Amino acid sequence: MITCIPELLTPEETARLRALSKNADYESGTATAGKRIHDIKNNLQMKDGSVGQQEVHQVLGVALQRNPLFQSVALPKVIFPPTLSRYSDGMTYGSHVDAAIMGNMRVDISITVFLNEPDSYEGGALILESGAGEQLVKLPPGHAVVYPTGVFHRVSPVTHGERLAAVTWIQSAVRNAEQRAVLHDLRTAIDQLDDEETIPLLVKTHANLLRMWTDI
């Protein structure tokens, strides 16, 4: 399920990550690219151990933990340490799927958090491919998009300006994407209902499905 999450970061948090990005050490994105995508990945990413890295982890970690939409959609079990990603003129990332395993965690969900104004750079859209066609995503700063890691996606070439984003990956407590979607829909229905007789039954159903499907 592809879900846009508005205002994941506050304006102050977004500004702080942009400030941290100015003093960060970067390396070529190919440093973490497998040989199959080495030739199609042309970006810069925050170097491990860079100044500000721990604060990036903290800011995004707090934001993800407190956001009810993200929690409902992702049902996170493990969140991989976030990193900052930069694209300047001519940089791009061809069509790919993210790694299935990172470190010692299974990766189910990818998330991109946009950090600068969409009109401050040309190109640089995140393009998600599906059977229904391509979905172009280029969101305001602080907004995010969550999508299954196994979906083909790419970043279109930046032709002017700079695209700055934070990215990370999630192992969900519920491995199956369709089951996560059912649980999210049910949670949404519970939150929108005003029926004291029906809500407890739906809460029970949600809890029982979560118990059946949770992988912890």
C-alpha positions as MATLAB code, in Angstrom:
seq = 'MITCIPELLTPEETARLRALSKNADYESGTATAGKRIHDIKNNLQMKDGSVGQQEVHQVLGVALQRNPLFQSVALPKVIFPPTLSRYSDGMTYGSHVDAAIMGNMRVDISITVFLNEPDSYEGGALILESGAGEQLVKLPPGHAVVYPTGVFHRVSPVTHGERLAAVTWIQSAVRNAEQRAVLHDLRTAIDQLDDEETIPLLVKTHANLLRMWTDI';
ca = [
       0.000    0.000    0.000;
       1.381    3.381   -1.044;
       0.525    6.030    1.544;
       1.437    9.699    1.738;
       1.925   10.987    5.288;
       1.444   14.744    5.566;
       3.506   16.699    8.065;
       5.469   13.771    9.417;
       8.039   16.353   10.507;
       7.289   19.719   12.054;
       8.677   22.786   10.241;
      11.287   23.082   12.999;
      12.378   19.452   12.574;
      12.541   19.845    8.805;
      14.660   22.981    9.138;
      16.951   21.188   11.582;
      17.551   18.300    9.175;
      18.298   20.753    6.376;
      20.808   22.503    8.654;
      22.428   19.191    9.574;
      22.689   18.304    5.881;
      24.897   21.326    5.224;
      27.648   20.089    7.550;
      27.295   16.373    6.866;
      29.910   14.240    5.151;
      28.597   12.566    2.008;
      29.711    9.681   -0.140;
      28.583    8.297   -3.463;
      25.388    6.265   -3.277;
      27.265    3.494   -5.060;
      29.053    2.762   -1.767;
      25.994    0.814   -0.620;
      24.761   -0.304   -4.042;
      24.834   -3.937   -5.090;
      26.426   -4.756   -8.431;
      23.058   -5.013  -10.166;
      22.172   -1.378   -9.401;
      25.683    0.094   -9.206;
      25.433    1.650  -12.662;
      21.973    3.180  -12.183;
      22.487    4.808   -8.776;
      23.888    8.331   -9.027;
      23.331   10.277   -5.823;
      25.027   11.267   -2.587;
      24.205    9.877    0.837;
      25.244   10.747    4.370;
      28.426    8.908    5.241;
      28.300    6.529    8.189;
      29.801    8.282   11.193;
      29.184   11.744    9.756;
      28.702   14.757   12.009;
      24.992   15.026   12.801;
      24.161   11.425   11.969;
      22.905   10.558   15.438;
      20.671   13.633   15.529;
      19.190   12.672   12.166;
      18.390    9.255   13.640;
      16.829   10.827   16.717;
      14.686   13.417   14.927;
      13.244   10.947   12.436;
      12.877    8.184   15.007;
      10.785   10.399   17.278;
       8.660   11.596   14.352;
       7.924    8.057   13.168;
       7.073    6.823   16.647;
       4.568    9.591   17.326;
       2.769    9.567   13.955;
      -0.464    7.526   14.162;
      -0.864    7.132   10.392;
       2.646    5.737    9.989;
       2.153    3.415   12.947;
      -1.150    2.125   11.526;
       0.158    1.638    7.995;
       3.589    0.206    8.829;
       3.076   -1.581   12.162;
       6.836   -1.183   12.653;
       8.877   -3.802   14.456;
      12.348   -2.504   13.526;
      13.276    0.829   11.919;
      16.601    0.930   10.083;
      18.787    3.960   10.957;
      17.699    6.782    8.607;
      20.074    8.576    6.301;
      20.067   11.750    4.221;
      20.114   11.582    0.431;
      21.085   14.373   -1.991;
      20.599   14.734   -5.737;
      22.061   17.674   -7.654;
      22.054   18.481  -11.376;
      22.125   15.330  -13.492;
      21.780   12.881  -10.616;
      19.209   10.125  -10.781;
      18.403    6.616   -9.559;
      17.119    4.112  -12.080;
      14.290    1.633  -11.617;
      15.004   -0.832   -8.792;
      13.661   -2.508   -5.691;
      15.346   -2.015   -2.339;
      17.260   -4.814   -0.641;
      15.204   -7.519    1.049;
      17.617   -7.725    4.004;
      19.599   -4.909    5.613;
      21.920   -5.841    8.437;
      20.011   -8.474   10.363;
      16.511   -7.222    9.557;
      14.011   -8.156    6.863;
      12.874   -5.091    4.929;
       9.144   -4.798    4.206;
       8.537   -1.064    3.816;
      10.476    1.881    2.438;
       9.904    5.517    3.355;
      11.055    8.764    1.755;
      10.761   12.033    3.675;
      11.047   15.143    1.503;
      13.056   17.999    3.041;
      13.027   20.900    0.604;
      10.406   22.788   -1.377;
       9.320   20.919   -4.527;
       9.674   24.048   -6.645;
      13.289   24.560   -5.501;
      14.446   21.811   -7.872;
      13.355   20.473  -11.237;
      12.906   16.749  -11.799;
      13.721   14.514   -8.853;
      10.278   12.956   -8.500;
       9.984    9.586   -6.812;
       8.236    7.382   -9.354;
       6.511    4.270   -8.019;
       5.595    1.588  -10.537;
       2.586   -0.684  -10.200;
       0.083   -2.599  -12.288;
      -2.113    0.497  -12.262;
       0.632    2.598  -13.823;
       3.231    5.001  -12.509;
       2.664    7.258   -9.519;
       4.821   10.385   -9.326;
       5.496   11.664   -5.817;
       7.089   15.038   -5.072;
       5.863   16.324   -1.737;
       6.276   19.468    0.371;
       9.030   19.523    3.007;
       8.274   17.395    6.057;
       5.832   15.181    4.159;
       6.612   11.516    3.515;
       5.560    8.585    1.389;
       5.531    4.957    2.558;
       5.567    2.112    0.036;
       6.274   -1.631   -0.110;
       9.981   -2.273   -0.536;
       9.321   -4.768   -3.340;
       7.711   -2.137   -5.588;
       9.841   -0.984   -8.523;
      10.669    2.688   -8.053;
      13.088    5.297   -9.335;
      14.082    8.934   -8.908;
      13.801   10.967  -12.096;
      16.869   13.033  -13.089;
      17.315   16.343  -11.297;
      17.776   18.968  -13.995;
      18.090   22.038  -11.777;
      18.614   22.681   -8.075;
      19.021   20.071   -5.367;
      16.707   17.373   -4.039;
      17.198   16.606   -0.344;
      15.403   13.747    1.380;
      15.676   11.387    4.311;
      15.157    7.700    3.683;
      14.803    4.630    5.830;
      13.357    1.138    5.837;
      11.073   -0.815    8.152;
      10.581   -4.407    9.187;
       6.892   -4.675    9.944;
       5.393   -6.793   12.699;
       3.033   -8.034    9.965;
       4.999   -9.413    7.027;
       2.148   -9.556    4.479;
       1.278   -6.232    2.791;
      -2.358   -7.182    2.155;
      -2.830   -8.069    5.809;
      -1.319   -4.735    6.843;
      -3.784   -2.982    4.538;
      -6.736   -4.837    6.086;
      -5.595   -3.911    9.590;
      -5.118   -0.268    8.604;
      -8.569   -0.078    7.000;
     -10.141   -1.608   10.090;
      -8.255    0.774   12.387;
      -9.414    3.712   10.256;
     -13.046    2.536   10.426;
     -12.817    2.209   14.227;
     -11.433    5.733   14.553;
     -14.183    7.203   12.381;
     -17.154    5.404   13.924;
     -19.358    6.819   16.661;
     -21.231    3.703   17.679;
     -20.710    2.448   21.222;
     -22.145   -0.977   20.409;
     -20.189   -1.659   17.215;
     -16.773   -0.261   18.149;
     -15.930   -2.876   20.828;
     -16.613   -5.709   18.371;
     -14.405   -4.094   15.736;
     -11.660   -3.478   18.292;
     -11.856   -7.162   19.235;
     -11.669   -8.179   15.569;
      -8.686   -5.910   14.957;
      -6.878   -7.339   17.990;
      -7.583  -10.931   16.976;
      -6.398  -10.378   13.397;
      -3.263   -8.670   14.687;
      -2.647  -11.621   16.986;
      -3.078  -14.072   14.089;
      -0.813  -12.191   11.678;
       1.878  -10.665   13.869;
       5.385  -11.985   13.329;
       7.363  -11.202   16.489;
];
